[in-house]
């Protein structure tokens, strides 16, 4: 049995923060995690500033980078998910589908950079979101996930968010 953990990063539009989270988890996890992202109301396109921000930091893009519905991950035949992170307040308050395997969930509220104006301010907002996610993901990946209970992982994820600071919720 593989120790590979699977993560799903959820947001409303799956165009910005969840895309950053997916890419960062996969990059920083160094093969220890396989991460996907999705949205409750996918926008249908990935925000180009999200891709620009990842490229600026040398983070590889997710293999199939696209805005997709969380329904794909609740359907029969979908990958088993160990951990779900919601990264925006909208997704955290919505009714989630039934997740096979009852994954551990946590909410890391990050301010939405997608519609900040003007463009230079939007780029800065994406950088703030990137930094906030990177700090949380590094701390999460430093945990001994293989030996921790689901309850302990959920508590640790919540404490990581509180310790790093709830950025612009």
C-alpha positions in Angstrom: 0.0 0.0 0.0 1.3 3.4 -1.0 2.0 6.2 1.5 1.1 8.7 -1.2 -1.5 11.1 0.2 -4.1 12.8 -2.0 -5.2 16.3 -1.5 -8.1 18.3 -3.0 -8.0 22.1 -2.9 -11.4 23.7 -3.3 -12.6 27.2 -4.0 -15.6 28.6 -5.7 -14.3 29.4 -9.2 -11.2 27.1 -9.4 -9.3 29.8 -11.2 -6.9 31.3 -8.8 -6.3 30.2 -5.1 -7.1 26.6 -5.6 -4.9 26.4 -8.7 -2.0 28.0 -6.7 -2.7 25.5 -3.9 -2.7 22.5 -6.3 0.6 23.5 -7.9 2.3 24.3 -4.6 1.2 21.0 -2.9 2.4 19.0 -5.8 5.7 20.9 -6.1 6.5 21.1 -2.4 5.3 17.6 -1.7 8.1 16.1 -3.8 6.1 13.0 -4.7 4.7 12.6 -1.2 1.3 14.0 -2.1 -0.8 14.1 -5.3 -3.0 17.2 -5.3 -6.0 18.2 -7.4 -8.1 21.3 -7.4 -11.8 22.0 -8.1 -14.5 24.6 -7.6 -18.1 24.6 -6.5 -19.0 26.9 -9.4 -16.0 26.6 -11.8 -15.3 29.7 -13.9 -14.3 27.6 -16.8 -10.8 29.2 -17.2 -7.7 29.5 -15.1 -6.8 33.1 -14.2 -3.7 34.0 -16.2 -2.2 35.9 -13.3 -2.3 32.6 -11.3 -0.2 30.9 -14.0 2.1 34.0 -14.2 2.6 33.9 -10.4 3.5 30.2 -10.4 5.9 30.7 -13.3 7.6 33.6 -11.5 8.4 31.3 -8.6 9.5 28.4 -10.7 6.5 26.2 -9.7 5.5 23.7 -12.4 1.9 24.0 -13.6 -0.5 21.2 -12.7 -0.5 18.5 -15.4 -4.0 19.2 -16.5 -4.4 22.8 -15.4 -8.1 23.7 -16.0 -11.0 25.1 -14.0 -13.2 22.1 -13.1 -16.1 21.2 -10.9 -15.8 19.4 -7.6 -18.4 17.0 -8.9 -15.6 15.2 -10.8 -14.1 14.2 -7.5 -17.3 13.0 -5.9 -18.2 10.8 -8.8 -17.7 7.0 -9.0 -14.2 6.2 -10.2 -12.8 9.5 -8.9 -9.4 9.4 -7.1 -9.6 8.6 -3.4 -9.0 11.9 -1.4 -7.3 12.0 2.0 -7.4 15.7 2.7 -9.6 18.5 1.4 -8.7 22.2 1.9 -11.1 25.0 1.2 -9.3 28.2 0.5 -12.1 30.7 0.2 -15.0 31.6 2.5 -17.6 30.9 -0.2 -16.5 27.3 -0.6 -16.3 26.7 3.2 -19.9 27.8 3.7 -21.5 25.8 0.9 -22.9 22.4 1.1 -20.3 19.9 -0.1 -21.0 16.7 -1.9 -20.6 13.4 -0.1 -16.9 12.5 -0.3 -16.1 8.8 -0.6 -13.7 7.7 2.2 -14.6 10.7 4.4 -11.5 12.7 3.9 -10.1 15.1 6.5 -11.2 18.7 5.8 -9.8 22.1 6.8 -10.5 25.7 5.9 -7.6 28.0 5.0 -9.3 31.3 4.1 -7.2 33.3 1.7 -8.4 36.7 0.2 -9.5 36.4 -3.4 -6.9 38.1 -5.7 -8.8 37.4 -9.0 -10.7 40.7 -9.3 -8.4 43.2 -7.7 -7.9 46.3 -9.8 -5.8 47.8 -11.3 -3.7 44.9 -12.8 -0.5 45.8 -10.8 -2.5 45.5 -7.6 -3.9 42.2 -8.8 -0.4 40.9 -9.3 0.5 42.0 -5.8 -2.7 40.3 -4.4 -1.7 37.0 -6.2 1.7 37.3 -4.6 0.1 37.7 -1.2 -2.1 34.7 -1.8 0.9 32.6 -3.1 2.9 33.5 0.0 0.0 32.7 2.4 -0.6 29.3 0.8 3.1 28.5 0.6 3.6 29.0 4.3 0.6 26.8 5.2 1.5 24.1 2.8 5.1 23.9 3.9 4.0 23.6 7.5 1.4 21.0 6.6 3.9 18.9 4.7 6.3 19.1 7.6 3.8 17.0 9.6 4.3 13.3 10.0 1.1 12.6 8.0 1.8 8.9 7.7 1.5 8.3 11.5 -1.1 10.9 12.5 -4.8 10.2 13.0 -7.3 12.1 10.8 -8.5 14.1 13.8 -4.9 15.1 14.6 -4.2 16.1 11.0 -7.4 18.2 11.0 -6.4 19.9 14.2 -2.9 20.5 13.0 -4.2 22.0 9.7 -6.5 24.4 11.7 -3.6 25.4 14.0 -1.3 26.0 11.0 -3.9 28.4 9.6 -4.2 30.2 12.9 -0.5 30.4 13.5 0.3 31.7 10.0 -2.6 34.2 10.3 -5.9 34.2 8.6 -5.1 36.3 5.6 -7.9 38.6 4.5 -10.8 36.3 5.2 
